Amino acid sequence: MSLKYKCKLCGTCCHEVPGDYVKRIPLYPNEVDHLIEIAKDRDIEFKVIEDLVFPDVKNEKILVLTYRIRLNNKTQGCPFYNEVSGCTVHDTKPLACQAYPLSLKRIDAFNFEISIDPLCNFVIQNYKKLEDLDIEKLKKVFKEEYPKAEKFYRKNKKLIFKIRKLEVTSKIEIPRQVSLDEFNQYLEKWDRQDISVK
């Protein structure tokens, strides 16, 4: 198969999607720090919101594994996107962006799978060619993106493993059932702690 993914610089992946769907551009804490520095240097307004979090009832902390870019600005898009040149942080963009249009689909709090974003214009234009491909052919179509998606997947798995290890060693305690009211109270009152892995 000669089909190869090439970004069309359309910005679909960098902007909010109309409707009830909430776009997630997940960032690890170190990626947030890096983008904050770039935003300061360029005088760009850059906001993030906590994304994947766990309440630690033992230490009364919110454990933050990932953040996501807030897309509630004038353009409803990533502030690093430019209509002419595309991503202006291309060389150091977050792992989620490097893997796109492959993304991690959250199955539940502890499990993910690699999927293809159906909103990507390349995917829309080549849907018929892509829909029946096996994994080996998909790896060829997304030659540069697939290894990044795997790295992204492994990093998320390491983060979950770290959380579970902290639980098993009784350093943290994450409730398996918590009401929305309780969770909102935790979010209001407790300090945050970033959880990172290499």
C-alpha positions as CSV (number, residue, x, y, z in Angstrom):
1,M,0.0,0.0,0.0
2,S,1.4,3.4,-1.0
3,L,-0.9,5.4,1.3
4,K,1.2,7.5,3.8
5,Y,-0.2,9.9,6.4
6,K,0.6,13.6,5.7
7,C,-0.7,16.4,7.9
8,K,-2.9,18.8,6.0
9,L,-2.2,21.7,8.5
10,C,-6.0,22.1,8.7
11,G,-6.0,22.5,12.5
12,T,-9.0,20.2,13.1
13,C,-6.9,18.4,15.8
14,C,-6.1,21.8,17.4
15,H,-9.6,23.1,17.8
16,E,-12.7,22.3,19.8
17,V,-15.4,20.3,18.0
18,P,-18.9,21.8,18.0
19,G,-21.4,19.8,20.1
20,D,-21.3,17.8,23.3
21,Y,-17.9,16.2,22.5
22,V,-15.0,17.6,24.7
23,K,-11.7,17.5,22.9
24,R,-8.8,16.2,24.9
25,I,-5.3,17.3,24.0
26,P,-3.6,15.6,27.0
27,L,-0.4,16.9,28.4
28,Y,2.0,15.5,30.9
29,P,3.1,17.8,33.7
30,N,6.6,18.4,32.2
31,E,5.0,19.2,28.8
32,V,2.8,21.8,30.6
33,D,5.9,23.4,32.2
34,H,7.6,23.5,28.8
35,L,4.6,25.1,27.0
36,I,4.1,27.6,29.8
37,E,7.7,28.8,29.2
38,I,7.1,29.1,25.5
39,A,3.8,31.0,26.0
40,K,5.6,33.4,28.4
41,D,8.3,34.1,25.9
42,R,5.8,34.7,23.1
43,D,3.3,36.5,25.3
44,I,0.6,34.0,24.4
45,E,-2.3,33.2,26.7
46,F,-2.1,29.5,27.5
47,K,-4.4,27.7,29.9
48,V,-4.7,24.1,31.0
49,I,-7.2,22.1,33.0
50,E,-6.6,18.9,35.0
51,D,-7.5,15.9,32.9
52,L,-6.7,12.5,34.5
53,V,-6.8,12.8,38.2
54,F,-7.2,10.5,41.2
55,P,-8.2,11.4,44.7
56,D,-5.8,10.2,47.4
57,V,-7.9,10.0,50.5
58,K,-5.0,8.9,52.7
59,N,-3.0,12.1,52.1
60,E,-5.9,14.3,51.0
61,K,-4.4,15.2,47.7
62,I,-5.5,15.2,44.1
63,L,-3.0,13.2,42.1
64,V,-2.7,14.7,38.6
65,L,-1.4,12.4,35.8
66,T,-2.3,14.6,32.8
67,Y,-3.7,18.0,32.0
68,R,-5.4,19.1,28.9
69,I,-5.3,22.4,26.9
70,R,-8.2,24.7,27.5
71,L,-9.7,25.5,24.1
72,N,-12.1,28.2,25.4
73,N,-10.3,31.1,23.8
74,K,-11.5,33.3,20.9
75,T,-10.5,30.7,18.3
76,Q,-11.6,27.7,20.5
77,G,-8.2,26.2,19.6
78,C,-4.7,25.6,20.8
79,P,-2.9,29.0,21.1
80,F,0.1,27.5,19.4
81,Y,-1.7,26.9,16.1
82,N,-1.2,29.2,13.2
83,E,-3.6,29.1,10.2
84,V,-0.7,29.6,7.7
85,S,2.1,27.4,9.2
86,G,0.1,25.0,11.4
87,C,1.8,24.1,14.8
88,T,4.2,26.7,15.9
89,V,5.8,24.4,18.5
90,H,6.1,21.5,16.0
91,D,9.6,20.5,17.1
92,T,8.7,20.2,20.7
93,K,5.0,19.6,20.6
94,P,3.4,17.3,23.2
95,L,3.5,13.5,22.7
96,A,-0.3,13.4,22.1
97,C,0.2,15.8,19.2
98,Q,3.1,13.9,17.8
99,A,1.0,10.7,17.6
100,Y,-2.0,12.4,16.0
101,P,-4.2,11.2,14.3
102,L,-3.6,8.2,16.4
103,S,-4.8,8.8,19.9
104,L,-5.5,7.1,23.2
105,K,-9.1,6.2,23.8
106,R,-9.8,5.9,27.5
107,I,-11.8,2.7,28.2
108,D,-11.9,3.4,32.0
109,A,-9.7,5.1,34.5
110,F,-7.0,2.4,34.3
111,N,-7.2,1.3,30.6
112,F,-6.6,2.8,27.2
113,E,-6.4,1.7,23.6
114,I,-4.8,3.2,20.5
115,S,-7.4,4.5,18.1
116,I,-7.6,6.7,14.9
117,D,-9.3,10.1,15.3
118,P,-12.2,10.0,12.8
119,L,-12.3,13.8,12.6
120,C,-8.9,14.1,11.0
121,N,-9.3,15.3,7.4
122,F,-6.7,12.8,6.1
123,V,-8.7,10.0,7.8
124,I,-12.0,11.3,6.4
125,Q,-10.5,11.5,2.9
126,N,-9.0,8.0,3.1
127,Y,-11.6,6.3,5.3
128,K,-12.4,3.5,2.8
129,K,-8.7,2.6,2.4
130,L,-8.1,2.7,6.2
131,E,-11.1,0.9,7.6
132,D,-10.0,-2.7,6.8
133,L,-6.3,-2.4,7.3
134,D,-4.6,-4.7,9.8
135,I,-2.2,-3.3,12.4
136,E,1.0,-3.9,10.3
137,K,-0.4,-1.9,7.4
138,L,-1.6,0.8,9.7
139,K,1.9,1.0,11.1
140,K,3.2,1.7,7.5
141,V,0.5,4.3,6.8
142,F,1.3,6.1,10.1
143,K,5.0,5.3,10.0
144,E,6.1,8.3,12.2
145,E,3.0,8.6,14.3
146,Y,2.6,4.9,15.4
147,P,5.8,4.7,17.4
148,K,4.8,8.0,19.1
149,A,1.3,6.5,19.9
150,E,3.0,3.4,21.3
151,K,5.2,5.6,23.5
152,F,2.2,7.6,24.6
153,Y,0.4,4.4,25.4
154,R,3.4,3.0,27.4
155,K,3.8,6.2,29.3
156,N,0.2,6.1,30.4
157,K,0.5,2.5,31.4
158,K,3.6,3.4,33.5
159,L,1.7,6.2,35.2
160,I,-1.2,3.8,36.0
161,F,1.4,1.2,37.2
162,K,3.0,3.9,39.4
163,I,-0.4,4.7,41.0
164,R,-1.1,1.0,41.6
165,K,2.4,0.5,43.1
166,L,1.8,3.5,45.5
167,E,-1.5,1.9,46.4
168,V,0.0,-1.6,47.1
169,T,2.7,-0.1,49.2
170,S,0.0,1.8,51.2
171,K,1.5,5.2,50.3
172,I,-1.8,6.4,48.8
173,E,-5.4,5.2,49.0
174,I,-7.7,5.7,46.0
175,P,-11.4,5.0,46.7
176,R,-13.0,2.7,44.1
177,Q,-16.4,4.3,44.6
178,V,-16.8,8.0,45.3
179,S,-19.9,10.2,44.8
180,L,-19.8,13.2,42.5
181,D,-20.4,15.5,45.5
182,E,-17.5,13.9,47.5
183,F,-15.2,14.1,44.4
184,N,-16.1,17.8,43.9
185,Q,-15.3,18.5,47.6
186,Y,-11.9,16.9,47.2
187,L,-11.2,18.9,44.1
188,E,-12.2,22.1,46.0
189,K,-10.2,21.5,49.2
190,W,-7.2,19.4,48.4
191,D,-3.7,20.3,47.1
192,R,-2.5,18.9,43.9
193,Q,0.4,16.6,43.3
194,D,1.8,15.9,39.8
195,I,2.6,12.2,39.1
196,S,5.3,11.8,36.5
197,V,7.3,9.0,34.9
198,K,10.1,9.0,32.4
